[in-house]
Amino acid sequence: MKKVSIITAMYNGEKFIKQMINSVLLQTYENWELIIIDNYSNDNTEEVIKNFSDKKVQVFGKLIMSSFYSNRLTLEARRVDF
């Protein structure tokens, strides 16, 4: 089974990030990783993400960057086939 990366950027997503992560966790496909780039949120986004104990959920927090650099970082961070 091939491993899949799910990559998302987030800014002040405290209200929605828990629902998004839970949606990914409920998928039937099991060989995945979730990479979240927190683009220097000033709410509790990073804390909400850190409450998840699943090692498949990774957060790169407090980064200010353009979408180009965000995409490059996540592509370098991934450890998958797709």
C-alpha angles and dihedrals in degrees: 000000000000120000117239130203120216108198127188137167119219136194120178091340097149092125095052110024095084091054091047093051092046089051090056093045090055095057117115094224105088108187102083145105129213117216117191123189110204104206095209097292115193095206128068097282095122093047092051090052093048090056088072110090097196109116089212088072112080128179129197101198139201097012122149109201144133119259089257093060092040090055092046092050093050093047090053092045097051121100101193148102097241 
